[in-house]
Amino acid sequence: MSTTAVRPPRAAASRPARNSLTAGRLPKWMPWALLGLSALIGIVIFAVLNIGNELADFNIAGATVVAAVVFATGLVILSAIVESRRHAVNRLATVVVSIAFLIVLLPLVSLLWTVVANGVARFDSTFFSWTMRSVVGEGGGALHAIWGTLLITGVAALISVPIGLMTSIYLVEYGRGRLAKSITFFVDVMTGIPSIVAGLFIVALFALLFGPGLNTGFMGALALSVLMIPVVVRSSEEMLRLVPNELREASYALGVPKWLTILKVVLPTSIAGITTGIMLSVSRVIGETAPLLLTAGFTNSLNMNLGSQPMMTLPVFVFDQFQNPGTNIDAALQRAWAGALTLIIIVMVLNLVARFVAKKFAPKFGR
């Protein structure tokens, strides 16, 4: 009986080690390292140019542009050397798309940077606990404007959301014929109305009913609701149309009436999108200045009554501080920037709350 010698397997250690560079590929960490180096180069260049100036004067847009150019050039050159021309062109296309996204993002980042850098100086307890009554120089705060913004925007949302949501339900579930087409047409027209026209409309209406010269917080809420309603209608309508008809038909097949199907099936399915649309409409009107100047007016005192006397809001507060700085221009500008920062924070908080509500009450699918 013959035996055949079995050759032992070759040791794995004898095989040559391969890495990304020897395989003709850039390591995964290389683009990120190059991006960090490019960002550092851009920051250092403009930090040297900004020596002697304030932090708010730092040119973040210029630093970003320099970093993007250095990153794109370096990545394409490295890819052409290590990989191939085809991979270099592919990476160039990816970088161009990413730079286009950054160009869109730059104004927002620059705006936030400017507001935070200028507004943080007066972001103190006095700003949130004092009004501008009898203040002509340093000190004072925006307590009256913050309360006015929250009250007026809240009442505007209470008016606009039910009307806009029920209008969108009618257009999607019931509307047919000329009436539905007319409503859709007028909603589209209202979407493009300038904000000051809404304020003039409310002023003219109240002048006919109660006489001229009236400024109240409720008038401001009505003016904002004129701007909010078409946004709520259009956004809610699109979300309701995304609900599959199979869900409605399954509910009808079980004998559920139409109104209950809308309440229990259609609305819960689209609640996330509807909530997002409502928050977009709130963000759309919370920073309006022109209609509130005409309707709510301005005051330096705290007024919690929407039905009488003028009521200050944050946009009007910012405008008033720039327009009428008093005896100390620097103090007024700091209050204006702090008011703008407060308004941005309120919008961010409202959007976070909307996302939480949408996630909490959205229907859960799966087993």
C-alpha positions in Angstrom: 0.0 0.0 0.0 1.6 3.2 -1.2 1.5 6.4 0.7 1.6 9.8 -0.8 3.4 12.5 1.0 1.1 15.4 1.8 2.8 18.8 1.3 2.2 21.0 4.2 0.4 24.3 3.5 2.6 27.3 2.9 2.8 29.5 5.9 0.6 32.5 5.7 3.4 34.6 7.0 5.4 33.9 3.8 2.7 35.8 1.7 3.6 39.4 1.1 1.5 41.9 3.0 -0.7 44.1 0.9 -2.0 47.6 1.8 -4.2 50.1 0.1 -1.2 51.9 -1.5 0.3 48.7 -3.0 -3.2 47.7 -4.2 -3.6 50.9 -6.1 -6.1 52.5 -3.7 -6.0 55.4 -1.3 -6.5 54.5 2.3 -9.9 55.3 3.7 -8.5 57.7 6.2 -6.5 59.7 3.5 -9.4 61.9 2.3 -10.4 62.8 5.8 -6.9 63.6 6.9 -6.4 65.7 3.8 -9.7 67.5 4.5 -8.6 68.3 8.1 -5.2 69.5 6.8 -7.0 71.7 4.2 -9.3 73.2 6.8 -6.3 73.9 9.1 -4.5 75.7 6.2 -7.6 77.8 5.5 -8.1 78.7 9.2 -4.4 79.6 9.7 -4.3 81.8 6.6 -7.3 83.9 7.5 -6.4 83.9 11.2 -3.1 85.5 10.3 -5.0 88.0 8.2 -7.4 88.7 11.0 -4.8 89.5 13.6 -5.7 92.7 15.5 -9.4 92.5 14.6 -12.4 91.1 16.5 -13.5 87.5 16.4 -16.7 88.4 14.5 -14.5 89.8 11.7 -13.0 86.4 10.9 -13.7 85.5 7.3 -15.2 82.0 7.7 -16.4 82.0 4.1 -12.9 82.7 2.7 -11.3 80.1 4.9 -13.9 77.5 3.7 -13.2 78.4 0.0 -9.4 78.1 0.5 -9.8 74.8 2.3 -12.1 73.4 -0.5 -9.7 74.4 -3.2 -6.7 72.9 -1.4 -8.6 69.7 -0.6 -9.9 69.2 -4.2 -6.5 69.8 -5.7 -4.7 67.6 -3.3 -7.1 64.7 -3.5 -7.2 64.7 -7.3 -3.4 64.7 -7.5 -3.0 61.9 -4.9 -5.7 59.8 -6.6 -4.0 60.3 -10.0 -0.6 59.2 -8.6 -1.7 56.2 -6.5 -4.9 55.0 -8.3 -5.6 56.0 -11.9 -7.0 58.7 -14.0 -10.5 57.3 -13.9 -10.5 57.2 -10.1 -9.1 60.7 -10.0 -12.0 62.0 -12.3 -14.5 60.1 -10.1 -13.1 61.7 -6.9 -13.1 65.1 -8.6 -16.8 64.8 -9.5 -17.5 63.8 -5.8 -15.6 66.8 -4.6 -17.4 69.2 -6.9 -20.8 67.9 -5.7 -19.7 68.3 -2.1 -18.4 71.8 -2.8 -21.8 72.7 -4.3 -23.4 71.6 -1.1 -21.0 73.7 0.9 -21.7 76.7 -1.2 -25.4 76.4 -0.4 -24.5 75.9 3.3 -22.1 78.8 3.5 -24.6 81.6 3.9 -26.3 79.8 6.7 -23.1 79.1 8.5 -21.8 82.6 8.0 -25.1 84.0 9.3 -25.1 81.9 12.4 -21.5 82.7 13.1 -22.1 86.4 12.8 -25.2 86.4 14.9 -23.7 84.2 17.7 -20.4 86.2 17.7 -22.2 89.6 18.0 -25.2 88.5 20.1 -23.5 86.5 22.9 -22.2 89.7 24.5 -25.7 90.6 25.8 -26.9 87.0 26.3 -27.3 87.5 30.1 -29.9 87.3 32.8 -30.7 91.0 32.5 -31.6 90.7 28.8 -34.2 88.0 29.6 -35.6 89.7 32.8 -35.8 93.4 31.9 -37.8 95.5 29.4 -36.7 98.7 27.7 -39.0 100.9 29.8 -37.1 104.1 30.8 -33.9 102.7 29.3 -32.1 105.0 26.8 -28.5 103.8 27.2 -26.9 100.7 28.5 -28.8 97.9 30.2 -32.4 96.9 29.4 -33.6 93.7 27.9 -36.1 92.0 25.6 -38.5 90.4 28.0 -41.5 92.2 26.6 -40.5 91.3 23.0 -40.0 87.6 23.8 -43.4 87.4 25.5 -45.0 89.3 22.6 -43.4 87.0 20.0 -44.5 83.8 21.8 -48.1 85.1 22.4 -48.7 86.5 18.9 -47.1 83.5 17.1 -49.0 81.1 19.3 -52.4 82.7 18.7 -51.6 82.8 14.9 -50.8 79.1 15.0 -54.1 78.4 16.9 -56.0 80.2 14.2 -54.1 78.9 11.1 -53.5 75.3 11.9 -57.1 74.1 12.2 -58.2 76.2 9.2 -55.3 75.1 7.0 -55.5 71.5 8.0 -59.3 71.2 7.4 -58.9 73.0 4.1 -56.3 70.5 3.0 -58.5 67.6 4.1 -61.3 69.0 2.1 -59.1 69.4 -1.0 -57.7 65.8 -0.8 -60.7 63.8 0.5 -63.8 65.7 -0.6 -63.0 68.5 -3.0 -64.1 68.0 -6.6 -65.1 70.4 -9.3 -64.9 74.2 -9.5 -64.9 74.9 -5.8 -61.8 72.8 -5.2 -60.0 74.4 -8.1 -61.0 77.8 -6.9 -59.7 77.1 -3.4 -56.4 75.7 -4.8 -56.0 78.8 -7.0 -56.6 81.3 -4.2 -54.3 79.4 -1.9 -51.5 79.6 -4.5 -52.1 83.3 -4.8 -52.0 83.8 -1.1 -48.7 82.0 -0.9 -47.1 84.7 -2.9 -48.7 87.7 -1.1 -46.0 90.1 0.3 -46.1 90.2 4.1 -46.8 93.9 4.3 -50.0 93.4 2.3 -51.3 91.1 5.0 -50.6 93.8 7.6 -52.3 96.4 5.5 -55.3 94.2 5.0 -55.7 93.7 8.8 -55.2 97.4 9.5 -57.8 98.4 6.9 -60.3 95.8 8.3 -60.0 97.0 11.9 -60.1 100.6 10.8 -63.5 99.9 9.1 -64.7 98.1 12.2 -63.3 100.0 15.1 -61.7 103.1 13.7 -58.2 104.1 12.7 -55.1 104.1 14.9 -55.6 100.8 16.6 -52.6 98.5 17.4 -53.0 95.3 19.3 -51.3 91.9 19.6 -54.4 90.2 18.2 -54.2 92.2 15.0 -50.6 91.0 14.6 -51.7 87.4 15.2 -54.4 87.8 12.4 -51.8 89.3 10.0 -49.5 86.3 10.7 -52.3 83.8 10.2 -53.0 85.3 6.8 -49.4 84.3 5.9 -49.5 81.0 7.7 -52.7 79.5 6.3 -51.6 79.0 2.7 -48.3 77.4 3.8 -50.2 75.0 6.1 -52.7 74.1 3.4 -50.0 73.4 0.7 -47.7 71.4 3.0 -50.6 69.4 4.6 -52.2 68.7 1.2 -49.0 67.2 -0.2 -48.6 65.0 2.9 -52.2 63.7 2.8 -51.8 62.9 -0.9 -48.8 60.7 -0.1 -51.0 58.4 2.1 -51.6 55.2 0.0 -55.2 54.7 -1.2 -54.9 51.1 -0.2 -55.1 52.1 3.5 -58.3 54.1 2.9 -59.8 51.2 0.9 -58.9 48.7 3.6 -60.6 50.9 6.2 -63.7 51.3 4.0 -63.9 47.5 3.5 -64.1 47.1 7.2 -67.1 49.3 7.3 -65.4 52.4 8.8 -67.0 55.7 7.8 -65.0 58.2 5.9 -64.6 60.8 8.6 -63.3 58.1 11.0 -61.0 56.8 8.3 -59.5 60.3 8.0 -59.2 60.7 11.7 -57.8 57.2 12.5 -55.9 56.2 9.4 -55.0 59.2 7.1 -54.0 61.8 9.7 -51.9 59.4 11.9 -50.1 58.1 8.8 -49.1 61.7 7.6 -48.7 63.3 11.1 -44.9 63.6 10.7 -45.1 65.5 7.5 -48.0 67.6 8.7 -46.1 68.6 11.8 -43.0 69.5 9.8 -45.1 71.7 7.5 -46.7 73.5 10.5 -43.3 74.2 11.9 -42.2 75.5 8.5 -45.1 77.9 8.5 -44.3 79.0 12.1 -40.7 79.6 11.1 -42.0 81.5 8.0 -43.9 84.1 10.0 -42.1 84.3 13.4 -39.5 86.6 11.9 -41.8 89.0 10.0 -41.4 92.6 10.8 -43.4 94.7 8.4 -46.9 93.3 9.2 -46.2 93.5 12.9 -45.1 97.1 12.7 -48.4 98.0 11.1 -50.6 95.9 13.4 -49.0 95.2 16.8 -47.0 98.3 16.8 -44.1 98.7 19.3 -43.8 99.6 23.0 -41.0 99.5 25.6 -43.2 98.0 28.3 -44.4 94.5 28.9 -48.0 93.9 27.6 -49.6 90.5 28.1 -53.0 91.5 26.8 -53.5 90.7 23.1 -56.7 92.7 22.9 -55.5 96.2 23.9 -52.5 98.4 23.6 -49.4 97.8 21.3 -47.3 94.7 21.8 -43.6 94.4 21.1 -42.1 91.4 19.2 -38.5 90.3 18.7 -38.3 91.3 15.0 -39.7 94.7 15.7 -37.4 94.9 18.8 -34.3 94.2 16.6 -35.5 96.8 14.0 -36.2 99.4 16.7 -32.8 99.0 18.3 -31.1 99.5 15.0 -33.4 102.4 14.0 -33.5 104.2 17.4 -30.3 103.3 19.3 -30.8 106.0 21.9 -27.7 107.5 23.7 -25.5 104.5 23.4 -25.2 103.0 19.9 -23.0 100.1 20.9 -25.4 99.0 23.6 -28.3 99.2 21.2 -26.5 97.1 18.6 -25.6 94.5 21.2 -29.3 94.3 22.2 -30.3 94.0 18.6 -27.9 91.1 17.9 -28.9 89.4 21.1 -32.6 89.7 20.0 -31.7 88.1 16.6 -29.9 85.2 18.4 -32.9 84.7 20.7 -35.2 84.5 17.7 -33.0 81.9 16.0 -32.9 79.8 19.2 -36.7 79.9 19.5 -37.0 78.7 15.9 -34.5 75.9 16.5 -36.3 74.8 19.7 -39.7 74.8 17.9 -38.2 72.6 15.1 -36.7 70.2 17.7 -40.1 69.9 19.4 -41.8 69.3 16.1 -39.4 66.5 15.3 -40.0 64.9 18.7 -43.7 65.1 18.3 -43.6 63.7 14.7 -41.4 60.8 15.9 -43.5 60.2 19.0 -46.9 60.1 17.3 -45.9 58.7 13.9 -47.4 55.2 13.2 -45.0 52.3 14.0 -44.7 49.7 11.2 -43.3 46.2 11.5 -44.0 43.2 13.7 
